């Protein structure tokens, strides 16, 4: 997973939802979906001030990827 994290850090413009989902769950975040009416997934973790919202689209917009990397850096259970 460290290799995937490095790859995404180096090129946040061409990231699939599936890769980012794997990375967030590896870092200890829990995924939940809205019950109906949306294609967004919410990632949360104890100690995190608010949930991270990511749409299920491919490829993801760079802003979502950068926000996820920031969450992983600040709140993830990743040892580098």
DAVEN-V440071 format. One line per field, one symbol per residue. psi: psi as a letter, one per 40 degrees, with the letter a starting at -180 (. if undefined). A space follows every 10 residues. Layout:
# DAVEN-V440071
psi->???
This chain:
# DAVEN-V440071
psi->dddddddddd gedghidddd ddddddeeih hiiidieiei ihhiihehdi ihhhigihii iddddddddd ddddeifhh.
